[in-house]
Amino acid sequence: MGQNLSLSEPFADTSGVKFSPSDRHADIIVGVTWACSAYGIGVIFCAVRLLERWSGEHGEKGVNLASVRGLWYLFI
């Protein structure tokens, strides 16, 4: 406590941690896959909720091909 933690000389990163090109490529693929999975889950969730809303409170309105196509166009 109370120590001077500022450095008078520049701090050099000596860890030497660098990704190889193949690891960097694999990390990008994993990140894109996670993002696409999250997007797909969100689209499915929103589609189900929207279809439930369209069908009415007690399911009195049927969901037909036109409403499914309309929903599909909304998500494109």
Number of C-alpha atoms within 10 A of each C-alpha: 4 4 5 6 7 6 7 6 6 6 7 6 7 6 6 6 7 8 10 9 9 9 11 12 12 12 13 12 12 12 12 12 12 12 12 12 12 11 12 12 12 12 14 12 11 14 17 13 12 12 16 15 13 15 15 11 9 8 12 9 12 11 13 9 9 9 13 13 10 10 16 12 9 9 10 5
